[in-house]
């Protein structure tokens, strides 16, 4: 019987240097996307897929992350006195989303090292990893699909998305073979940020993973790789090469809506795309956006 995945790990220890000076005192995960911090979208996605326990791997200057998912008694009391029930619900909603825990990474030694820190919390069950830079549209149930594939195949599952060859060097790239399901592939190999022109495919690893607990043992013996950091991709390469370790690695090829908030231009695009779909903002924003676009050269 497949073990139901109930825990998620969200690495959130990065410095966010691409967004300086905004991230000098504010974690990049707390940058607002319309009217919610980016990290809240990610936690909401995990909860919608059935996750009840979230561990955030943090670093220095990340206290506002904890504050956001905690109760703020004085603010709640003030809103209640004013009778501002709508805003009160929004404030308390983030506090009640899930059981959220925090663990400091210490040395910033890469994504693989951050995931390894979760070993004691996760234990010996499969778990999800969600990167805070990637927001998946709530209408596209990527994580739920990945959890279903993990349960069916008892293997590690990663999310893949087709990218233009000119962007392949920014991602981990997978070599794959087909399965009996059109959106699922067998991952035969992975390479982290290949040199331009050397990428083995156009399928890039994006920020969603469902990992078998054996990944911890592999990560513990993984040497620093690209950028002098312990790369999760290197550990996944080991798992993909030997199905006897933990059932191998499979990929769900995602064709839905993904917003990359780790890049400044894509961050702005994400805000616009999500805002125009909002019932409370979209009707006013869309006509203005059309007029603004018409005035551009």
N, C-alpha and C positions, 0 to 999 in steps of 0.2 A: 504494500500500500504506500502511495506517495505521501511524503511528509508535507503538510501545508506550510507554505512560507508565510511567516508572520513578522519577520524582522527585516528592517532595511537599514543600510548604512549610507549616510550622506557625508562625503568628505567636504569639509568647508574650512580648510586651514590656509588656503591660498592668500597671497598678499593683494591681489587685484591691481597690480601695477599698471595695467592697461587703462585703468579708469582714474588714475591720479590726476588732479588732487582730490577728487570726490571720495576716494577710498583711503585717504590719509587717516581719517578718524572713523570711517564707517566701513564695515565689512562689505565686500562687493555683493555678497549674497543678500544684503539688505537694500540694495538699490531698488527703487520702486519700478514696477512694470505696471503702468497705469496707476492703480491705487493700492497695490499689494507688493510686498517685497518679493523678489524672485524666488527666494527659498520657500515661501509659503505655497507657491504653485507646485513645487516639487513634493512637498509633504502632502499636499492635497491629492496629488496623483498617487502616491503610495497608499494613502488611506482608501482611496476609491478602489484600489486593486485588492483590498483586504488586509493590508499591513496594519498592525496595531502597535508596533514597537519600533521606534526610530532612534538610531544612534547617530549623532552628529560628531564627526571628528573635526575638532576646532584647533585654533592656535591662539596666539596673542591678539588682543584687541577685538575679540569676538563676543564680548559680553552682551552686546545688543541682540545677538541671536537668541541667547537664553531669555533675555527680557521680553522679546517679542512673543515667545511661546509660553510666557508666564502670565499670571494674573496681575493686573494693575488696579488694585483696589480703589485708590483715590480717583482714577479716571473713570472707572465703572460707576462709582458712587456719584460723581459729578454728572455723568450722562443720564443716570437714572433720575436724579433730582430735576434735570431739565426736561425729562420725558422724551429724550432723544433715543427711542428704542431701536431704531434702525442702526444707528452707529454703535449702540451698546452691543447689539448682536454681532456686528462685525468685529468688535474688540474681543469679545469673549469666545468667538468662533475659533480663532487661532489657538487659544489656550486649551481648548477641549478637543482638538483634532486627534491627538494620539498621545501615547506615553513617549515623551521625548527625553532622551538622555544625552549627555555630553561627555566627551573625552578629549583631552588635549593631546595632540600628536607629538609635541615637543619639537624635535628636529624635523624640518620640512624636507623629507627625503624621497618624495614622490608619491604618486597615487597608490602604487603597490604597498608602500610602507604604511600609508594611511589606512588602507583596508586591513593590513595585518594587525593594526592596533585594536581592531574589533573582535579579535579571536575569543577573548574571555567572555565578552558580552554575547556573541553569537552562539558559541558552543559548537555542537556537532550536527547542526541542521543547515539545510540550504538557506540562503538569504539573498536579498536584493541589494544592489548598489545603484544609487542614483546620483549623478553629478549635477550640482546646482546650476551649472552654466547652461544646461539644456532644459528648455521647457517644452513639454509635449502637450499639444492642444488637448483639452479635456474631452473633446469629441472623438479622439483617436486613442483607443484603449491598448496602447503598445505594451505596457507593463503587464496587464492582465493576460494578453496573448502570450507573452514570454513565460509567465508563471504556468500557464496551461501546457506549453511545450515542455517546460522543465518537469512537470508532473508526469507527462506522457512518456518522456524519454529518460528520466532520471539522470540528467546530464547538465552541464553548465550551458547557459543560454546567453548570448550577447545580442545586442541590437545592431543592425547594419543598415546603412543607407547609401544609395548611389550618390557619388560626388563627381564633379568635373575633374578630369585628370590634372588640371592646373592647381587644384586644391588638395590633391592626394597627399602631398608632403606634410600637410598639417594634421594628419590623422594616423591612427593605426589602420592598416589595410589588410583585408582577409583574402586568403585563397580558399575557394569553396568548391563543393560539388553538390549536385541537386539531391533532393529527397523525394518522397512521395507526396509532399505537401508543397504547393506552389510558393508559399511565402517563407519556407523553412529550408535552410541549406546546412550541409555538414561543413564545418570549418576545418580545413586541413592544415592551415598555417597562418601566421600573422607576422607582420613586420611593422614596427613603430616608426612613423614619419619617414618613409622611404625617400631617397634622393629623387628629385624630379626626373621623370622618364623611366624610373625603375620599378614603379608600383606594379604588383602582380595582378591587380584587378581595380575596379572602380567602386568596390564595396568598402566603405569606411565604418569603423567602429564608432558608434555614438554613445552618449553617456548613460546607458542603461545595461545592467548586467544582472543575471540571476546565477549565483555561484554555488557550487558544491563546497562543503566545508573542507575538503581536501586541498583547496586552494591555499589555505593557511600554511600547510606543510611545504608546499611548493614555494610560496612567497618567502618563507623563512630561509630558504637556501638560494634565493634568487640574488644574483650579484647586481650592483648598479649598472644600468644600461644607458640608453639615450639621455643626454643631459646630466649624467652622473647620478641619476635617480633610480630607485627601484621601481621598475615599470610593471604595472598590472598586465600589460600586453605580453611581456616576456613569460610571466607565469601561465597565461592563457595559451601561449605557444606550446609550453610543456604539456598542458592538459590536452590540447588538440592532437598532439603527436602520439598519445598513448591512451586509447579508450579504456584500458584496464585500470587506470588511476581513478577515474570518477565518471566514466561513461562518455568521455569525449566532450567536444564543444560543438554546439549548434548555433546558428544565427537566424534570427527573425528579420527578414528584409522589410524595412519600414518604408511605406510610401505616403505617410500622412504628413501632418503639419508639425514642424519642429522649429522652435525659435532659439537661436544661439545668443544668449545674453552675455557671453564672454568677450564678444567683439563689439566695439563701439557702434559701428554702423549697423550691425545686425541687431544690437540692443535697441536702437531707435526704431528699426523696422518692426521688431517684436511689439513695441509699445503701440505703434500705429495699427498693425494688423489686428492685435487683440482689442484695441479700443474701438475700431470701426464695427466689430461684431457685437459690441455691448449694446443692450437694449436701452440703457440709460444715457449712453454717450454717443453711440453710433449715428442716430438720426440727425444730430446736430453737427457731428464731425464730418460725415461723408460729403455733404454738399460743400462745406468749406474746403475740404481736401481736394475736391475736384477743381474748384476755382483756383486754389493755390497751384495745383499741378499745371493748369492751363497757362498760368503766368510765367512758368519756367521756360528757359530757352532750350 
